[in-house]
Amino acid sequence: MNRKDFFKHAGRWVILSGIGLLSAFLLAEQKVVTPENCSAGPLCRNCGKYAKCELPQVNKERKNGK
């Protein structure tokens, strides 16, 4: 392996690792565990976290059929 190939392969691995880390970070940010962390506010039903949300106000909405 010459120097040019080394840098080409290293660059590919750096880019691939960056994409993997960014994906993991974005997936990890889909959690809501406390009301302080909820960023949806009054637009709760449009939130991507709504299906798995365990906040009291969301549970109340689900029971009321809203």
PDBQT receptor file of N, H, CA, C and O in Angstrom, charges set to zero:
ATOM      1  N   MET A   1       0.853  -1.173   0.000  1.00  0.00    +0.000 N 
ATOM      2  CA  MET A   1       0.000   0.000   0.000  1.00  0.00    +0.000 C 
ATOM      3  C   MET A   1       0.899   1.236   0.000  1.00  0.00    +0.000 C 
ATOM      4  O   MET A   1       1.785   1.377   0.843  1.00  0.00    +0.000 OA
ATOM      5  N   ASN A   2       0.661   2.099  -0.930  1.00  0.00    +0.000 N 
ATOM      6  H   ASN A   2      -0.059   1.985  -1.614  1.00  0.00    +0.000 HD
ATOM      7  CA  ASN A   2       1.456   3.317  -0.968  1.00  0.00    +0.000 C 
ATOM      8  C   ASN A   2       0.767   4.433  -0.187  1.00  0.00    +0.000 C 
ATOM      9  O   ASN A   2      -0.326   4.246   0.348  1.00  0.00    +0.000 OA
ATOM     10  N   ARG A   3       1.397   5.554  -0.129  1.00  0.00    +0.000 N 
ATOM     11  H   ARG A   3       2.285   5.705  -0.563  1.00  0.00    +0.000 HD
ATOM     12  CA  ARG A   3       0.924   6.676   0.671  1.00  0.00    +0.000 C 
ATOM     13  C   ARG A   3      -0.442   7.179   0.176  1.00  0.00    +0.000 C 
ATOM     14  O   ARG A   3      -1.317   7.489   0.985  1.00  0.00    +0.000 OA
ATOM     15  N   LYS A   4      -0.622   7.259  -1.121  1.00  0.00    +0.000 N 
ATOM     16  H   LYS A   4       0.089   7.008  -1.778  1.00  0.00    +0.000 HD
ATOM     17  CA  LYS A   4      -1.872   7.745  -1.697  1.00  0.00    +0.000 C 
ATOM     18  C   LYS A   4      -3.043   6.836  -1.312  1.00  0.00    +0.000 C 
ATOM     19  O   LYS A   4      -4.107   7.320  -0.925  1.00  0.00    +0.000 OA
ATOM     20  N   ASP A   5      -2.848   5.534  -1.418  1.00  0.00    +0.000 N 
ATOM     21  H   ASP A   5      -1.984   5.140  -1.732  1.00  0.00    +0.000 HD
ATOM     22  CA  ASP A   5      -3.899   4.581  -1.044  1.00  0.00    +0.000 C 
ATOM     23  C   ASP A   5      -4.212   4.645   0.445  1.00  0.00    +0.000 C 
ATOM     24  O   ASP A   5      -5.367   4.538   0.857  1.00  0.00    +0.000 OA
ATOM     25  N   PHE A   6      -3.164   4.822   1.245  1.00  0.00    +0.000 N 
ATOM     26  H   PHE A   6      -2.225   4.910   0.911  1.00  0.00    +0.000 HD
ATOM     27  CA  PHE A   6      -3.363   4.915   2.687  1.00  0.00    +0.000 C 
ATOM     28  C   PHE A   6      -4.284   6.075   3.032  1.00  0.00    +0.000 C 
ATOM     29  O   PHE A   6      -5.240   5.906   3.789  1.00  0.00    +0.000 OA
ATOM     30  N   PHE A   7      -4.004   7.250   2.482  1.00  0.00    +0.000 N 
ATOM     31  H   PHE A   7      -3.228   7.387   1.867  1.00  0.00    +0.000 HD
ATOM     32  CA  PHE A   7      -4.826   8.421   2.781  1.00  0.00    +0.000 C 
ATOM     33  C   PHE A   7      -6.241   8.288   2.211  1.00  0.00    +0.000 C 
ATOM     34  O   PHE A   7      -7.199   8.776   2.812  1.00  0.00    +0.000 OA
ATOM     35  N   LYS A   8      -6.374   7.644   1.081  1.00  0.00    +0.000 N 
ATOM     36  H   LYS A   8      -5.596   7.247   0.593  1.00  0.00    +0.000 HD
ATOM     37  CA  LYS A   8      -7.687   7.438   0.494  1.00  0.00    +0.000 C 
ATOM     38  C   LYS A   8      -8.526   6.524   1.381  1.00  0.00    +0.000 C 
ATOM     39  O   LYS A   8      -9.693   6.813   1.645  1.00  0.00    +0.000 OA
ATOM     40  N   HIS A   9      -7.934   5.423   1.840  1.00  0.00    +0.000 N 
ATOM     41  H   HIS A   9      -6.986   5.189   1.625  1.00  0.00    +0.000 HD
ATOM     42  CA  HIS A   9      -8.655   4.492   2.716  1.00  0.00    +0.000 C 
ATOM     43  C   HIS A   9      -8.936   5.118   4.084  1.00  0.00    +0.000 C 
ATOM     44  O   HIS A   9     -10.017   4.939   4.646  1.00  0.00    +0.000 OA
ATOM     45  N   ALA A  10      -7.968   5.843   4.605  1.00  0.00    +0.000 N 
ATOM     46  H   ALA A  10      -7.090   5.988   4.148  1.00  0.00    +0.000 HD
ATOM     47  CA  ALA A  10      -8.166   6.496   5.905  1.00  0.00    +0.000 C 
ATOM     48  C   ALA A  10      -9.291   7.518   5.820  1.00  0.00    +0.000 C 
ATOM     49  O   ALA A  10     -10.108   7.622   6.735  1.00  0.00    +0.000 OA
ATOM     50  N   GLY A  11      -9.338   8.268   4.732  1.00  0.00    +0.000 N 
ATOM     51  H   GLY A  11      -8.675   8.184   3.988  1.00  0.00    +0.000 HD
ATOM     52  CA  GLY A  11     -10.402   9.251   4.555  1.00  0.00    +0.000 C 
ATOM     53  C   GLY A  11     -11.765   8.603   4.483  1.00  0.00    +0.000 C 
ATOM     54  O   GLY A  11     -12.732   9.115   5.046  1.00  0.00    +0.000 OA
ATOM     55  N   ARG A  12     -11.847   7.488   3.798  1.00  0.00    +0.000 N 
ATOM     56  H   ARG A  12     -11.061   7.073   3.341  1.00  0.00    +0.000 HD
ATOM     57  CA  ARG A  12     -13.127   6.778   3.713  1.00  0.00    +0.000 C 
ATOM     58  C   ARG A  12     -13.585   6.312   5.088  1.00  0.00    +0.000 C 
ATOM     59  O   ARG A  12     -14.763   6.427   5.425  1.00  0.00    +0.000 OA
ATOM     60  N   TRP A  13     -12.651   5.783   5.885  1.00  0.00    +0.000 N 
ATOM     61  H   TRP A  13     -11.694   5.690   5.612  1.00  0.00    +0.000 HD
ATOM     62  CA  TRP A  13     -13.019   5.303   7.221  1.00  0.00    +0.000 C 
ATOM     63  C   TRP A  13     -13.426   6.452   8.139  1.00  0.00    +0.000 C 
ATOM     64  O   TRP A  13     -14.330   6.306   8.962  1.00  0.00    +0.000 OA
ATOM     65  N   VAL A  14     -12.761   7.585   7.997  1.00  0.00    +0.000 N 
ATOM     66  H   VAL A  14     -12.027   7.704   7.328  1.00  0.00    +0.000 HD
ATOM     67  CA  VAL A  14     -13.124   8.741   8.820  1.00  0.00    +0.000 C 
ATOM     68  C   VAL A  14     -14.536   9.206   8.463  1.00  0.00    +0.000 C 
ATOM     69  O   VAL A  14     -15.339   9.484   9.353  1.00  0.00    +0.000 OA
ATOM     70  N   ILE A  15     -14.838   9.292   7.178  1.00  0.00    +0.000 N 
ATOM     71  H   ILE A  15     -14.185   9.067   6.455  1.00  0.00    +0.000 HD
ATOM     72  CA  ILE A  15     -16.170   9.713   6.748  1.00  0.00    +0.000 C 
ATOM     73  C   ILE A  15     -17.223   8.704   7.194  1.00  0.00    +0.000 C 
ATOM     74  O   ILE A  15     -18.278   9.093   7.693  1.00  0.00    +0.000 OA
ATOM     75  N   LEU A  16     -16.950   7.425   7.020  1.00  0.00    +0.000 N 
ATOM     76  H   LEU A  16     -16.093   7.109   6.614  1.00  0.00    +0.000 HD
ATOM     77  CA  LEU A  16     -17.891   6.384   7.430  1.00  0.00    +0.000 C 
ATOM     78  C   LEU A  16     -18.125   6.414   8.942  1.00  0.00    +0.000 C 
ATOM     79  O   LEU A  16     -19.262   6.273   9.394  1.00  0.00    +0.000 OA
ATOM     80  N   SER A  17     -17.077   6.595   9.712  1.00  0.00    +0.000 N 
ATOM     81  H   SER A  17     -16.154   6.710   9.345  1.00  0.00    +0.000 HD
ATOM     82  CA  SER A  17     -17.215   6.681  11.168  1.00  0.00    +0.000 C 
ATOM     83  C   SER A  17     -18.022   7.910  11.572  1.00  0.00    +0.000 C 
ATOM     84  O   SER A  17     -18.849   7.843  12.481  1.00  0.00    +0.000 OA
ATOM     85  N   GLY A  18     -17.786   9.017  10.906  1.00  0.00    +0.000 N 
ATOM     86  H   GLY A  18     -17.114   9.072  10.167  1.00  0.00    +0.000 HD
ATOM     87  CA  GLY A  18     -18.537  10.238  11.190  1.00  0.00    +0.000 C 
ATOM     88  C   GLY A  18     -20.019  10.071  10.911  1.00  0.00    +0.000 C 
ATOM     89  O   GLY A  18     -20.855  10.521  11.695  1.00  0.00    +0.000 OA
ATOM     90  N   ILE A  19     -20.347   9.431   9.809  1.00  0.00    +0.000 N 
ATOM     91  H   ILE A  19     -19.668   9.065   9.172  1.00  0.00    +0.000 HD
ATOM     92  CA  ILE A  19     -21.755   9.181   9.486  1.00  0.00    +0.000 C 
ATOM     93  C   ILE A  19     -22.388   8.272  10.530  1.00  0.00    +0.000 C 
ATOM     94  O   ILE A  19     -23.522   8.497  10.953  1.00  0.00    +0.000 OA
ATOM     95  N   GLY A  20     -21.654   7.245  10.945  1.00  0.00    +0.000 N 
ATOM     96  H   GLY A  20     -20.733   7.061  10.602  1.00  0.00    +0.000 HD
ATOM     97  CA  GLY A  20     -22.171   6.331  11.969  1.00  0.00    +0.000 C 
ATOM     98  C   GLY A  20     -22.393   7.029  13.298  1.00  0.00    +0.000 C 
ATOM     99  O   GLY A  20     -23.421   6.822  13.942  1.00  0.00    +0.000 OA
ATOM    100  N   LEU A  21     -21.444   7.852  13.716  1.00  0.00    +0.000 N 
ATOM    101  H   LEU A  21     -20.608   8.020  13.193  1.00  0.00    +0.000 HD
ATOM    102  CA  LEU A  21     -21.587   8.572  14.980  1.00  0.00    +0.000 C 
ATOM    103  C   LEU A  21     -22.722   9.586  14.920  1.00  0.00    +0.000 C 
ATOM    104  O   LEU A  21     -23.470   9.736  15.886  1.00  0.00    +0.000 OA
ATOM    105  N   LEU A  22     -22.854  10.270  13.813  1.00  0.00    +0.000 N 
ATOM    106  H   LEU A  22     -22.246  10.148  13.028  1.00  0.00    +0.000 HD
ATOM    107  CA  LEU A  22     -23.943  11.229  13.656  1.00  0.00    +0.000 C 
ATOM    108  C   LEU A  22     -25.298  10.523  13.698  1.00  0.00    +0.000 C 
ATOM    109  O   LEU A  22     -26.238  11.020  14.317  1.00  0.00    +0.000 OA
ATOM    110  N   SER A  23     -25.397   9.386  13.052  1.00  0.00    +0.000 N 
ATOM    111  H   SER A  23     -24.633   8.982  12.549  1.00  0.00    +0.000 HD
ATOM    112  CA  SER A  23     -26.645   8.608  13.069  1.00  0.00    +0.000 C 
ATOM    113  C   SER A  23     -26.982   8.155  14.485  1.00  0.00    +0.000 C 
ATOM    114  O   SER A  23     -28.130   8.254  14.918  1.00  0.00    +0.000 OA
ATOM    115  N   ALA A  24     -25.987   7.662  15.197  1.00  0.00    +0.000 N 
ATOM    116  H   ALA A  24     -25.054   7.581  14.846  1.00  0.00    +0.000 HD
ATOM    117  CA  ALA A  24     -26.214   7.212  16.574  1.00  0.00    +0.000 C 
ATOM    118  C   ALA A  24     -26.661   8.372  17.460  1.00  0.00    +0.000 C 
ATOM    119  O   ALA A  24     -27.549   8.209  18.297  1.00  0.00    +0.000 OA
ATOM    120  N   PHE A  25     -26.057   9.521  17.282  1.00  0.00    +0.000 N 
ATOM    121  H   PHE A  25     -25.335   9.653  16.602  1.00  0.00    +0.000 HD
ATOM    122  CA  PHE A  25     -26.432  10.699  18.065  1.00  0.00    +0.000 C 
ATOM    123  C   PHE A  25     -27.868  11.111  17.768  1.00  0.00    +0.000 C 
ATOM    124  O   PHE A  25     -28.636  11.392  18.688  1.00  0.00    +0.000 OA
ATOM    125  N   LEU A  26     -28.232  11.148  16.503  1.00  0.00    +0.000 N 
ATOM    126  H   LEU A  26     -27.608  10.919  15.755  1.00  0.00    +0.000 HD
ATOM    127  CA  LEU A  26     -29.584  11.552  16.136  1.00  0.00    +0.000 C 
ATOM    128  C   LEU A  26     -30.630  10.559  16.626  1.00  0.00    +0.000 C 
ATOM    129  O   LEU A  26     -31.722  10.964  17.024  1.00  0.00    +0.000 OA
ATOM    130  N   LEU A  27     -30.320   9.280  16.604  1.00  0.00    +0.000 N 
ATOM    131  H   LEU A  27     -29.433   8.951  16.280  1.00  0.00    +0.000 HD
ATOM    132  CA  LEU A  27     -31.247   8.279  17.119  1.00  0.00    +0.000 C 
ATOM    133  C   LEU A  27     -31.388   8.364  18.633  1.00  0.00    +0.000 C 
ATOM    134  O   LEU A  27     -32.478   8.168  19.170  1.00  0.00    +0.000 OA
ATOM    135  N   ALA A  28     -30.293   8.653  19.317  1.00  0.00    +0.000 N 
ATOM    136  H   ALA A  28     -29.407   8.812  18.881  1.00  0.00    +0.000 HD
ATOM    137  CA  ALA A  28     -30.325   8.742  20.776  1.00  0.00    +0.000 C 
ATOM    138  C   ALA A  28     -31.127   9.954  21.240  1.00  0.00    +0.000 C 
ATOM    139  O   ALA A  28     -31.662   9.937  22.348  1.00  0.00    +0.000 OA
ATOM    140  N   GLU A  29     -31.223  10.984  20.442  1.00  0.00    +0.000 N 
ATOM    141  H   GLU A  29     -30.787  10.997  19.542  1.00  0.00    +0.000 HD
ATOM    142  CA  GLU A  29     -31.946  12.193  20.815  1.00  0.00    +0.000 C 
ATOM    143  C   GLU A  29     -33.452  12.059  20.660  1.00  0.00    +0.000 C 
ATOM    144  O   GLU A  29     -34.165  13.034  20.897  1.00  0.00    +0.000 OA
ATOM    145  N   GLN A  30     -33.963  10.914  20.278  1.00  0.00    +0.000 N 
ATOM    146  H   GLN A  30     -33.383  10.122  20.085  1.00  0.00    +0.000 HD
ATOM    147  CA  GLN A  30     -35.394  10.717  20.093  1.00  0.00    +0.000 C 
ATOM    148  C   GLN A  30     -36.102  10.327  21.388  1.00  0.00    +0.000 C 
ATOM    149  O   GLN A  30     -37.278   9.964  21.353  1.00  0.00    +0.000 OA
ATOM    150  N   LYS A  31     -35.425  10.393  22.517  1.00  0.00    +0.000 N 
ATOM    151  H   LYS A  31     -34.470  10.688  22.545  1.00  0.00    +0.000 HD
ATOM    152  CA  LYS A  31     -36.014   9.973  23.789  1.00  0.00    +0.000 C 
ATOM    153  C   LYS A  31     -36.528  11.171  24.582  1.00  0.00    +0.000 C 
ATOM    154  O   LYS A  31     -35.916  12.239  24.575  1.00  0.00    +0.000 OA
ATOM    155  N   VAL A  32     -37.641  10.986  25.256  1.00  0.00    +0.000 N 
ATOM    156  H   VAL A  32     -38.138  10.119  25.262  1.00  0.00    +0.000 HD
ATOM    157  CA  VAL A  32     -38.147  11.966  26.211  1.00  0.00    +0.000 C 
ATOM    158  C   VAL A  32     -38.455  11.203  27.484  1.00  0.00    +0.000 C 
ATOM    159  O   VAL A  32     -39.281  10.290  27.475  1.00  0.00    +0.000 OA
ATOM    160  N   VAL A  33     -37.804  11.564  28.578  1.00  0.00    +0.000 N 
ATOM    161  H   VAL A  33     -37.133  12.306  28.585  1.00  0.00    +0.000 HD
ATOM    162  CA  VAL A  33     -38.033  10.841  29.814  1.00  0.00    +0.000 C 
ATOM    163  C   VAL A  33     -38.637  11.708  30.904  1.00  0.00    +0.000 C 
ATOM    164  O   VAL A  33     -39.301  11.186  31.799  1.00  0.00    +0.000 OA
ATOM    165  N   THR A  34     -38.428  13.010  30.855  1.00  0.00    +0.000 N 
ATOM    166  H   THR A  34     -37.889  13.434  30.128  1.00  0.00    +0.000 HD
ATOM    167  CA  THR A  34     -38.985  13.901  31.866  1.00  0.00    +0.000 C 
ATOM    168  C   THR A  34     -39.612  15.117  31.191  1.00  0.00    +0.000 C 
ATOM    169  O   THR A  34     -39.244  15.460  30.067  1.00  0.00    +0.000 OA
ATOM    170  N   PRO A  35     -40.544  15.761  31.859  1.00  0.00    +0.000 N 
ATOM    171  CA  PRO A  35     -41.167  16.951  31.275  1.00  0.00    +0.000 C 
ATOM    172  C   PRO A  35     -40.160  18.056  30.963  1.00  0.00    +0.000 C 
ATOM    173  O   PRO A  35     -40.377  18.846  30.044  1.00  0.00    +0.000 OA
ATOM    174  N   GLU A  36     -39.081  18.119  31.703  1.00  0.00    +0.000 N 
ATOM    175  H   GLU A  36     -38.904  17.477  32.449  1.00  0.00    +0.000 HD
ATOM    176  CA  GLU A  36     -38.070  19.150  31.468  1.00  0.00    +0.000 C 
ATOM    177  C   GLU A  36     -37.384  18.962  30.114  1.00  0.00    +0.000 C 
ATOM    178  O   GLU A  36     -36.925  19.930  29.507  1.00  0.00    +0.000 OA
ATOM    179  N   ASN A  37     -37.317  17.717  29.645  1.00  0.00    +0.000 N 
ATOM    180  H   ASN A  37     -37.690  16.931  30.139  1.00  0.00    +0.000 HD
ATOM    181  CA  ASN A  37     -36.644  17.427  28.376  1.00  0.00    +0.000 C 
ATOM    182  C   ASN A  37     -37.556  17.568  27.167  1.00  0.00    +0.000 C 
ATOM    183  O   ASN A  37     -37.083  17.563  26.030  1.00  0.00    +0.000 OA
ATOM    184  N   CYS A  38     -38.853  17.692  27.398  1.00  0.00    +0.000 N 
ATOM    185  H   CYS A  38     -39.238  17.696  28.321  1.00  0.00    +0.000 HD
ATOM    186  CA  CYS A  38     -39.791  17.736  26.281  1.00  0.00    +0.000 C 
ATOM    187  C   CYS A  38     -39.690  19.083  25.578  1.00  0.00    +0.000 C 
ATOM    188  O   CYS A  38     -39.816  20.139  26.199  1.00  0.00    +0.000 OA
ATOM    189  N   SER A  39     -39.461  19.024  24.269  1.00  0.00    +0.000 N 
ATOM    190  H   SER A  39     -39.359  18.166  23.764  1.00  0.00    +0.000 HD
ATOM    191  CA  SER A  39     -39.305  20.251  23.498  1.00  0.00    +0.000 C 
ATOM    192  C   SER A  39     -40.515  20.513  22.607  1.00  0.00    +0.000 C 
ATOM    193  O   SER A  39     -40.538  21.511  21.886  1.00  0.00    +0.000 OA
ATOM    194  N   ALA A  40     -41.512  19.646  22.641  1.00  0.00    +0.000 N 
ATOM    195  H   ALA A  40     -41.493  18.836  23.227  1.00  0.00    +0.000 HD
ATOM    196  CA  ALA A  40     -42.644  19.767  21.730  1.00  0.00    +0.000 C 
ATOM    197  C   ALA A  40     -43.618  20.859  22.153  1.00  0.00    +0.000 C 
ATOM    198  O   ALA A  40     -44.214  21.521  21.304  1.00  0.00    +0.000 OA
ATOM    199  N   GLY A  41     -43.782  21.050  23.453  1.00  0.00    +0.000 N 
ATOM    200  H   GLY A  41     -43.297  20.511  24.143  1.00  0.00    +0.000 HD
ATOM    201  CA  GLY A  41     -44.699  22.061  23.941  1.00  0.00    +0.000 C 
ATOM    202  C   GLY A  41     -46.134  21.757  23.547  1.00  0.00    +0.000 C 
ATOM    203  O   GLY A  41     -46.581  20.617  23.676  1.00  0.00    +0.000 OA
ATOM    204  N   PRO A  42     -46.872  22.769  23.063  1.00  0.00    +0.000 N 
ATOM    205  CA  PRO A  42     -48.286  22.560  22.736  1.00  0.00    +0.000 C 
ATOM    206  C   PRO A  42     -48.498  21.735  21.459  1.00  0.00    +0.000 C 
ATOM    207  O   PRO A  42     -49.632  21.360  21.164  1.00  0.00    +0.000 OA
ATOM    208  N   LEU A  43     -47.456  21.449  20.709  1.00  0.00    +0.000 N 
ATOM    209  H   LEU A  43     -46.534  21.753  20.949  1.00  0.00    +0.000 HD
ATOM    210  CA  LEU A  43     -47.574  20.679  19.470  1.00  0.00    +0.000 C 
ATOM    211  C   LEU A  43     -47.276  19.207  19.716  1.00  0.00    +0.000 C 
ATOM    212  O   LEU A  43     -46.607  18.561  18.909  1.00  0.00    +0.000 OA
ATOM    213  N   CYS A  44     -47.760  18.690  20.801  1.00  0.00    +0.000 N 
ATOM    214  H   CYS A  44     -48.304  19.214  21.456  1.00  0.00    +0.000 HD
ATOM    215  CA  CYS A  44     -47.413  17.349  21.247  1.00  0.00    +0.000 C 
ATOM    216  C   CYS A  44     -47.773  16.256  20.227  1.00  0.00    +0.000 C 
ATOM    217  O   CYS A  44     -46.979  15.343  20.001  1.00  0.00    +0.000 OA
ATOM    218  N   ARG A  45     -48.931  16.340  19.627  1.00  0.00    +0.000 N 
ATOM    219  H   ARG A  45     -49.576  17.082  19.811  1.00  0.00    +0.000 HD
ATOM    220  CA  ARG A  45     -49.358  15.276  18.706  1.00  0.00    +0.000 C 
ATOM    221  C   ARG A  45     -48.503  15.239  17.439  1.00  0.00    +0.000 C 
ATOM    222  O   ARG A  45     -48.417  14.197  16.789  1.00  0.00    +0.000 OA
ATOM    223  N   ASN A  46     -47.875  16.346  17.083  1.00  0.00    +0.000 N 
ATOM    224  H   ASN A  46     -47.944  17.192  17.611  1.00  0.00    +0.000 HD
ATOM    225  CA  ASN A  46     -47.026  16.396  15.893  1.00  0.00    +0.000 C 
ATOM    226  C   ASN A  46     -45.583  15.984  16.193  1.00  0.00    +0.000 C 
ATOM    227  O   ASN A  46     -44.741  15.941  15.296  1.00  0.00    +0.000 OA
ATOM    228  N   CYS A  47     -45.318  15.692  17.429  1.00  0.00    +0.000 N 
ATOM    229  H   CYS A  47     -46.002  15.728  18.158  1.00  0.00    +0.000 HD
ATOM    230  CA  CYS A  47     -43.961  15.347  17.859  1.00  0.00    +0.000 C 
ATOM    231  C   CYS A  47     -43.612  13.928  17.418  1.00  0.00    +0.000 C 
ATOM    232  O   CYS A  47     -44.451  13.030  17.493  1.00  0.00    +0.000 OA
ATOM    233  N   GLY A  48     -42.389  13.723  16.963  1.00  0.00    +0.000 N 
ATOM    234  H   GLY A  48     -41.707  14.452  16.902  1.00  0.00    +0.000 HD
ATOM    235  CA  GLY A  48     -41.939  12.397  16.573  1.00  0.00    +0.000 C 
ATOM    236  C   GLY A  48     -41.774  11.467  17.757  1.00  0.00    +0.000 C 
ATOM    237  O   GLY A  48     -41.662  10.254  17.581  1.00  0.00    +0.000 OA
ATOM    238  N   LYS A  49     -41.757  12.016  18.959  1.00  0.00    +0.000 N 
ATOM    239  H   LYS A  49     -41.849  13.002  19.102  1.00  0.00    +0.000 HD
ATOM    240  CA  LYS A  49     -41.573  11.233  20.173  1.00  0.00    +0.000 C 
ATOM    241  C   LYS A  49     -42.908  10.827  20.802  1.00  0.00    +0.000 C 
ATOM    242  O   LYS A  49     -42.922  10.130  21.816  1.00  0.00    +0.000 OA
ATOM    243  N   TYR A  50     -44.022  11.251  20.219  1.00  0.00    +0.000 N 
ATOM    244  H   TYR A  50     -44.012  11.818  19.395  1.00  0.00    +0.000 HD
ATOM    245  CA  TYR A  50     -45.356  11.067  20.803  1.00  0.00    +0.000 C 
ATOM    246  C   TYR A  50     -45.707   9.601  21.041  1.00  0.00    +0.000 C 
ATOM    247  O   TYR A  50     -46.286   9.263  22.074  1.00  0.00    +0.000 OA
ATOM    248  N   ALA A  51     -45.365   8.738  20.103  1.00  0.00    +0.000 N 
ATOM    249  H   ALA A  51     -44.895   9.012  19.264  1.00  0.00    +0.000 HD
ATOM    250  CA  ALA A  51     -45.758   7.325  20.206  1.00  0.00    +0.000 C 
ATOM    251  C   ALA A  51     -45.150   6.633  21.420  1.00  0.00    +0.000 C 
ATOM    252  O   ALA A  51     -45.772   5.733  21.987  1.00  0.00    +0.000 OA
ATOM    253  N   LYS A  52     -43.967   7.027  21.824  1.00  0.00    +0.000 N 
ATOM    254  H   LYS A  52     -43.462   7.757  21.364  1.00  0.00    +0.000 HD
ATOM    255  CA  LYS A  52     -43.290   6.374  22.942  1.00  0.00    +0.000 C 
ATOM    256  C   LYS A  52     -43.249   7.239  24.196  1.00  0.00    +0.000 C 
ATOM    257  O   LYS A  52     -42.629   6.863  25.191  1.00  0.00    +0.000 OA
ATOM    258  N   CYS A  53     -43.894   8.375  24.153  1.00  0.00    +0.000 N 
ATOM    259  H   CYS A  53     -44.398   8.680  23.345  1.00  0.00    +0.000 HD
ATOM    260  CA  CYS A  53     -43.825   9.333  25.261  1.00  0.00    +0.000 C 
ATOM    261  C   CYS A  53     -44.618   8.827  26.462  1.00  0.00    +0.000 C 
ATOM    262  O   CYS A  53     -45.734   8.329  26.313  1.00  0.00    +0.000 OA
ATOM    263  N   GLU A  54     -44.045   8.954  27.635  1.00  0.00    +0.000 N 
ATOM    264  H   GLU A  54     -43.138   9.359  27.757  1.00  0.00    +0.000 HD
ATOM    265  CA  GLU A  54     -44.692   8.510  28.871  1.00  0.00    +0.000 C 
ATOM    266  C   GLU A  54     -45.001   9.668  29.808  1.00  0.00    +0.000 C 
ATOM    267  O   GLU A  54     -45.209   9.452  31.002  1.00  0.00    +0.000 OA
ATOM    268  N   LEU A  55     -45.035  10.881  29.295  1.00  0.00    +0.000 N 
ATOM    269  H   LEU A  55     -44.866  11.056  28.325  1.00  0.00    +0.000 HD
ATOM    270  CA  LEU A  55     -45.338  12.027  30.148  1.00  0.00    +0.000 C 
ATOM    271  C   LEU A  55     -46.811  12.000  30.566  1.00  0.00    +0.000 C 
ATOM    272  O   LEU A  55     -47.656  11.519  29.811  1.00  0.00    +0.000 OA
ATOM    273  N   PRO A  56     -47.123  12.505  31.749  1.00  0.00    +0.000 N 
ATOM    274  CA  PRO A  56     -48.499  12.454  32.255  1.00  0.00    +0.000 C 
ATOM    275  C   PRO A  56     -49.515  13.129  31.329  1.00  0.00    +0.000 C 
ATOM    276  O   PRO A  56     -50.611  12.605  31.133  1.00  0.00    +0.000 OA
ATOM    277  N   GLN A  57     -49.160  14.287  30.758  1.00  0.00    +0.000 N 
ATOM    278  H   GLN A  57     -48.269  14.712  30.917  1.00  0.00    +0.000 HD
ATOM    279  CA  GLN A  57     -50.121  14.972  29.900  1.00  0.00    +0.000 C 
ATOM    280  C   GLN A  57     -50.404  14.182  28.627  1.00  0.00    +0.000 C 
ATOM    281  O   GLN A  57     -51.514  14.262  28.099  1.00  0.00    +0.000 OA
ATOM    282  N   VAL A  58     -49.450  13.435  28.127  1.00  0.00    +0.000 N 
ATOM    283  H   VAL A  58     -48.549  13.371  28.556  1.00  0.00    +0.000 HD
ATOM    284  CA  VAL A  58     -49.666  12.618  26.931  1.00  0.00    +0.000 C 
ATOM    285  C   VAL A  58     -50.551  11.425  27.272  1.00  0.00    +0.000 C 
ATOM    286  O   VAL A  58     -51.464  11.088  26.518  1.00  0.00    +0.000 OA
ATOM    287  N   ASN A  59     -50.284  10.794  28.393  1.00  0.00    +0.000 N 
ATOM    288  H   ASN A  59     -49.542  11.067  29.006  1.00  0.00    +0.000 HD
ATOM    289  CA  ASN A  59     -51.123   9.663  28.822  1.00  0.00    +0.000 C 
ATOM    290  C   ASN A  59     -52.567  10.121  29.033  1.00  0.00    +0.000 C 
ATOM    291  O   ASN A  59     -53.506   9.399  28.698  1.00  0.00    +0.000 OA
ATOM    292  N   LYS A  60     -52.741  11.313  29.584  1.00  0.00    +0.000 N 
ATOM    293  H   LYS A  60     -51.978  11.900  29.856  1.00  0.00    +0.000 HD
ATOM    294  CA  LYS A  60     -54.073  11.867  29.800  1.00  0.00    +0.000 C 
ATOM    295  C   LYS A  60     -54.784  12.092  28.464  1.00  0.00    +0.000 C 
ATOM    296  O   LYS A  60     -55.972  11.794  28.337  1.00  0.00    +0.000 OA
ATOM    297  N   GLU A  61     -54.064  12.616  27.468  1.00  0.00    +0.000 N 
ATOM    298  H   GLU A  61     -53.099  12.858  27.571  1.00  0.00    +0.000 HD
ATOM    299  CA  GLU A  61     -54.643  12.831  26.140  1.00  0.00    +0.000 C 
ATOM    300  C   GLU A  61     -55.048  11.512  25.489  1.00  0.00    +0.000 C 
ATOM    301  O   GLU A  61     -56.106  11.422  24.866  1.00  0.00    +0.000 OA
ATOM    302  N   ARG A  62     -54.216  10.501  25.633  1.00  0.00    +0.000 N 
ATOM    303  H   ARG A  62     -53.357  10.574  26.139  1.00  0.00    +0.000 HD
ATOM    304  CA  ARG A  62     -54.517   9.196  25.046  1.00  0.00    +0.000 C 
ATOM    305  C   ARG A  62     -55.785   8.596  25.670  1.00  0.00    +0.000 C 
ATOM    306  O   ARG A  62     -56.611   8.018  24.964  1.00  0.00    +0.000 OA
ATOM    307  N   LYS A  63     -55.935   8.735  26.989  1.00  0.00    +0.000 N 
ATOM    308  H   LYS A  63     -55.264   9.205  27.563  1.00  0.00    +0.000 HD
ATOM    309  CA  LYS A  63     -57.108   8.188  27.672  1.00  0.00    +0.000 C 
ATOM    310  C   LYS A  63     -58.381   8.929  27.265  1.00  0.00    +0.000 C 
ATOM    311  O   LYS A  63     -59.455   8.331  27.186  1.00  0.00    +0.000 OA
ATOM    312  N   ASN A  64     -58.258  10.221  27.008  1.00  0.00    +0.000 N 
ATOM    313  H   ASN A  64     -57.386  10.707  27.071  1.00  0.00    +0.000 HD
ATOM    314  CA  ASN A  64     -59.420  11.026  26.626  1.00  0.00    +0.000 C 
ATOM    315  C   ASN A  64     -59.756  10.865  25.155  1.00  0.00    +0.000 C 
ATOM    316  O   ASN A  64     -60.790  11.356  24.703  1.00  0.00    +0.000 OA
ATOM    317  N   GLY A  65     -58.907  10.190  24.406  1.00  0.00    +0.000 N 
ATOM    318  H   GLY A  65     -58.067   9.792  24.773  1.00  0.00    +0.000 HD
ATOM    319  CA  GLY A  65     -59.177   9.943  22.994  1.00  0.00    +0.000 C 
ATOM    320  C   GLY A  65     -58.876  11.095  22.077  1.00  0.00    +0.000 C 
ATOM    321  O   GLY A  65     -59.402  11.143  20.965  1.00  0.00    +0.000 OA
ATOM    322  N   LYS A  66     -58.061  12.014  22.493  1.00  0.00    +0.000 N 
ATOM    323  H   LYS A  66     -57.634  11.975  23.396  1.00  0.00    +0.000 HD
ATOM    324  CA  LYS A  66     -57.711  13.171  21.661  1.00  0.00    +0.000 C 
ATOM    325  C   LYS A  66     -56.605  12.824  20.715  1.00  0.00    +0.000 C 
ATOM    326  O   LYS A  66     -56.173  13.670  19.932  1.00  0.00    +0.000 OA
TER     327      LYS A  66
